[in-house]
């Protein structure tokens, strides 16, 4: 097991793919051997972003996406013939990067976290940890994001404090158990395939 604390002040910021806003890149992975890390080389990305006005999502062919509101409420994603309801915070929705999505804000700006992966390269999951308790973690990369103030977790018998806004990156070669001791966290999990 390898753990790395990713501090909020070290996150990088970049424009949305469609230029409509700015996202905060918390953690990502790209194909090995590439000289330029861009959307084409991306394997997965965990990021946060404010949505302050209604508008279209970026077109991301070949990318699977998970999203969750962590600040504010009232977000609805509209696609042709489909609606993704994120009105309540900490609700996970799954959609593809090919979908033509437009956001609706029913109660003002929101903050969301996104976990995205290139289809066929990784299985991804996004889960809110709001109550103390245990969660099994399979082999892979796991990101514990302290979404609202500090949170305390335990991995097997080792205790960690994740400062508010920071992320604990956990790289596992075998399964273990994560326990949320206190606070609120968002758990992003990535298992590379093939």
C-alpha positions in Angstrom: 0.0 0.0 0.0 1.3 3.4 -0.9 -0.4 6.6 0.3 0.2 10.2 -0.8 -1.4 13.3 0.6 -2.4 15.6 -2.3 -2.7 19.1 -0.8 -5.3 21.5 -2.1 -2.7 24.3 -2.6 -0.8 22.0 -5.0 -3.7 21.2 -7.3 -3.5 22.6 -10.8 -6.2 24.5 -12.6 -7.0 24.4 -16.3 -9.8 25.4 -18.7 -12.7 23.1 -19.4 -12.3 21.3 -22.7 -15.0 23.6 -24.2 -13.5 26.7 -22.5 -16.7 27.4 -20.6 -15.1 27.4 -17.1 -12.1 26.3 -15.0 -11.6 23.0 -13.3 -9.2 22.0 -10.5 -7.2 18.9 -11.4 -6.8 16.9 -8.2 -5.3 13.7 -9.7 -5.0 12.1 -13.1 -3.1 9.5 -15.1 -2.1 9.4 -18.7 -0.8 6.8 -21.2 2.8 6.0 -20.5 5.4 7.2 -23.0 3.5 10.3 -24.1 5.3 13.6 -24.3 2.2 15.8 -24.1 -0.3 15.2 -21.4 -3.6 16.2 -22.9 -7.2 15.0 -23.3 -6.1 12.5 -26.0 -3.6 10.8 -23.7 -5.8 10.8 -20.6 -6.6 7.5 -18.9 -8.5 9.0 -15.9 -9.0 12.3 -14.0 -10.4 13.3 -10.7 -11.3 17.0 -10.6 -13.6 19.5 -9.0 -15.2 22.5 -10.7 -17.7 25.2 -9.9 -20.8 25.5 -12.2 -21.9 29.1 -11.8 -24.2 29.4 -14.9 -26.3 27.1 -17.0 -24.5 25.9 -20.1 -23.3 23.0 -22.2 -20.9 20.3 -21.0 -17.7 19.6 -22.9 -17.9 16.9 -25.7 -15.6 14.0 -24.6 -15.9 11.1 -27.0 -14.7 7.8 -25.5 -14.8 9.1 -21.9 -17.1 7.7 -19.2 -18.0 10.2 -16.4 -19.2 10.1 -12.8 -20.3 13.4 -11.1 -21.4 14.5 -7.7 -22.5 17.8 -6.2 -20.4 18.6 -3.1 -21.4 22.2 -2.6 -24.8 23.9 -3.2 -27.8 22.0 -4.5 -30.3 22.0 -7.4 -28.2 20.8 -10.3 -30.0 19.0 -13.2 -28.2 17.7 -16.3 -30.4 17.6 -19.4 -29.7 15.4 -22.3 -31.9 14.6 -25.3 -34.6 12.4 -23.9 -32.9 12.0 -20.6 -32.4 13.8 -17.3 -29.8 13.3 -14.6 -31.0 14.5 -11.2 -28.3 15.9 -8.9 -30.6 18.2 -7.0 -29.5 16.6 -3.7 -25.8 16.9 -2.9 -23.7 13.7 -2.8 -25.8 11.9 -5.4 -23.7 10.2 -8.0 -24.7 10.3 -11.7 -23.0 8.3 -14.5 -23.1 9.4 -18.2 -20.9 9.3 -21.3 -18.8 12.0 -22.7 -20.6 11.8 -26.0 -23.9 13.0 -24.5 -25.1 16.4 -25.4 -25.7 17.7 -21.8 -26.8 21.2 -20.7 -26.9 22.1 -17.1 -29.8 23.7 -15.2 -29.2 25.4 -11.9 -32.4 25.6 -9.7 -30.8 27.1 -6.6 -27.7 29.0 -7.7 -24.1 27.9 -8.3 -22.8 24.5 -7.3 -19.5 22.8 -6.8 -19.1 19.3 -8.3 -16.4 16.6 -8.4 -15.9 14.5 -11.5 -14.3 11.2 -12.0 -13.7 10.3 -15.6 -11.9 7.5 -17.4 -11.2 6.5 -21.0 -13.7 3.8 -21.9 -12.2 0.3 -21.8 -9.1 1.3 -19.8 -10.6 1.6 -16.3 -13.6 0.8 -14.1 -14.5 3.8 -11.9 -16.7 4.4 -8.9 -17.7 7.5 -6.9 -19.2 7.3 -3.5 -20.0 9.8 -0.7 -18.8 8.6 2.8 -21.1 10.5 5.2 -21.5 8.2 8.2 -18.7 6.5 10.1 -18.3 2.9 8.9 -16.2 0.5 6.9 -15.8 0.2 3.1 -13.9 -2.6 1.3 -11.3 -1.3 -1.2 -10.1 -3.6 -4.0 -6.7 -3.4 -5.6 -6.4 -0.1 -7.6 -6.1 3.6 -7.0 -8.5 5.2 -4.5 -8.9 8.9 -3.8 -10.3 10.1 -0.4 -11.3 13.8 -0.9 -12.2 15.8 2.2 -15.1 17.6 0.7 -16.2 19.6 3.8 -13.6 20.2 6.5 -11.1 17.7 7.8 -11.9 14.0 7.8 -10.4 11.1 9.7 -10.0 7.7 8.2 -8.4 4.4 9.0 -6.8 2.0 6.5 -6.5 -1.4 8.2 -5.1 -0.2 11.5 -3.3 3.0 10.3 -5.0 6.3 11.0 -5.0 9.3 8.7 -6.3 12.9 8.9 -7.1 14.4 5.5 -7.3 18.2 5.8 -10.3 19.9 4.3 -10.0 20.3 0.5 -7.1 17.8 0.3 -7.1 14.3 -1.0 -5.4 11.1 0.2 -4.3 9.0 -2.8 -4.2 5.3 -1.9 -2.5 2.8 -4.3 -3.3 -0.8 -3.5 -1.9 -4.0 -5.0 -4.3 -6.1 -2.9 -7.7 -5.5 -1.1 -8.0 -3.7 2.2 -10.6 -1.9 4.2 -11.2 1.8 4.7 -13.1 3.1 7.7 -14.4 6.7 7.9 -13.9 7.7 11.5 -15.2 11.3 11.3 -16.0 14.0 8.8 -17.3 13.7 5.3 -15.4 12.4 2.3 -15.8 11.5 -1.3 -14.2 8.3 -2.4 -13.2 7.9 -6.0 -12.0 4.5 -7.1 -10.1 3.5 -10.3 -9.3 0.0 -11.4 -7.3 -0.2 -14.6 -8.3 -3.1 -16.9 -6.2 -5.0 -19.4 
